[in-house]
């Protein structure tokens, strides 16, 4: 199965990359732009079954390795 992890800057953390992309989109004529946030996506292929232990392990890996919990939020989902 495939797990997709999404890591994004926390809402209260400055995102200079997002600001730069937002400025560029506005200068290219994108008029309805409200906000841009830049993050990362991590795809992980795993064997086994899902369940409480699997979910706890994924949360631990995301919290301790794949994100910086001081400045980033994460969420993960199973891909079809």
Protein Blocks (a to p, Z undefined) as FASTA:
>chain_A
ZZdddddddfklccfklmmmmmmmmmnopakbfbdcdddddddddeddddfklmmmmmmm
mmmmmpcfklpccdddddZZ
